[in-house]
């Protein structure tokens, strides 16, 4: 009987220690992978290029305060409705058609409801948009 009580006491102590909270509970290095919105600067202006051949997309090249080196963000649209000085963000959303596999979709947006899907490559440099994250 004593050994049974002794075993129960050990189990209860073990349970209490394993359930104790720590200061960094729930913070994992992998949490950084789930950033879905990132500030990319204030809107300065845009340029539009029409398609070179029939069937190609309409593209706008958006200039922000954080990409002064000539690397504009390219997005699919004919015109841009951002106002000068607005804060712009890139949002990424994981899209899957019900399976395990999927892909990231990137949008550039302001604080209100205006957004445009971002082209996979940035302006002429062939740098992938994923480098912003």
C-alpha positions in Angstrom: 0.0 0.0 0.0 2.9 2.4 0.8 4.4 1.7 -2.6 1.1 2.5 -4.3 0.9 5.9 -2.4 4.5 6.6 -3.1 4.0 5.9 -6.8 0.9 8.2 -6.9 2.9 11.0 -5.2 5.7 10.7 -7.7 3.2 10.8 -10.6 1.5 13.9 -9.2 4.8 15.7 -8.8 5.8 14.7 -12.3 2.5 15.9 -13.7 2.8 19.2 -11.8 6.3 19.8 -13.1 5.4 19.0 -16.7 2.4 21.3 -16.7 4.3 24.3 -15.3 4.4 27.3 -17.6 7.6 28.9 -18.7 8.3 32.5 -19.8 8.8 31.6 -23.5 5.9 29.1 -23.8 4.6 28.9 -27.3 7.4 31.0 -28.8 9.2 28.9 -31.4 11.7 30.0 -34.0 9.3 28.6 -36.7 6.8 31.3 -35.7 8.7 33.8 -37.9 7.7 31.8 -40.9 4.1 32.9 -40.5 4.5 36.6 -41.1 1.7 37.4 -43.6 1.9 41.2 -43.9 5.0 43.3 -44.3 5.4 47.1 -44.7 7.1 48.0 -48.0 7.0 51.8 -47.8 4.8 54.8 -48.6 3.4 55.1 -52.1 5.2 57.6 -54.3 3.8 56.8 -57.8 3.4 54.3 -60.5 3.9 53.7 -64.2 1.8 51.5 -66.5 3.0 49.3 -69.3 0.5 47.7 -71.7 1.0 44.2 -73.1 3.5 43.8 -75.9 1.5 41.1 -77.5 -2.2 40.0 -77.3 -2.9 38.0 -74.2 -0.2 39.3 -72.0 -1.1 41.0 -68.7 -1.5 44.7 -67.9 1.2 45.6 -65.4 1.8 48.6 -63.1 5.1 49.3 -61.5 4.7 50.8 -58.0 7.4 53.0 -56.5 7.6 53.3 -52.7 9.8 55.1 -50.3 11.7 51.9 -49.4 12.7 51.0 -52.9 14.5 54.0 -54.2 17.1 51.9 -56.0 14.9 51.5 -59.0 13.4 48.2 -57.9 9.7 48.9 -58.3 7.0 46.3 -57.4 5.1 45.0 -60.3 1.4 44.2 -60.0 -1.4 43.2 -62.3 -3.7 46.2 -63.2 -4.3 49.0 -65.7 -4.4 51.8 -63.2 -3.4 52.3 -59.5 -5.8 53.8 -57.0 -3.3 54.3 -54.2 -3.0 57.9 -53.0 0.5 59.5 -52.6 1.9 59.0 -49.1 -0.3 56.0 -48.2 1.4 53.2 -46.3 1.7 50.0 -48.4 2.1 46.4 -47.4 2.7 43.1 -49.1 0.4 40.4 -47.9 0.9 36.7 -48.6 -1.8 34.2 -48.3 -1.4 30.4 -48.6 -3.8 29.0 -51.2 -4.6 25.3 -51.4 -7.4 23.6 -53.2 -8.1 21.2 -50.3 -5.0 19.2 -50.5 -1.8 19.4 -48.5 0.1 21.2 -51.1 -0.5 24.8 -52.3 1.3 28.1 -53.1 1.6 31.6 -51.7 -0.3 34.4 -53.4 1.1 37.9 -52.9 -0.9 41.2 -52.9 0.1 44.8 -52.4 -2.4 46.7 -50.3 -3.0 49.8 -48.3 -4.7 50.2 -44.9 -8.1 50.4 -46.6 -9.6 48.1 -49.2 -7.4 48.7 -52.3 -5.2 45.8 -53.3 -3.5 44.3 -56.3 -2.0 40.9 -57.0 1.7 41.2 -57.2 3.6 39.8 -60.1 6.0 37.0 -59.2 9.0 39.0 -60.3 9.9 42.5 -59.4 10.7 45.2 -62.0 13.1 43.9 -64.7 15.6 42.5 -62.1 13.9 39.1 -62.1 14.0 39.1 -58.3 11.3 37.0 -56.8 8.7 38.8 -54.6 9.3 36.1 -51.9 12.6 38.0 -51.0 10.4 40.6 -49.2 9.7 38.0 -46.5 
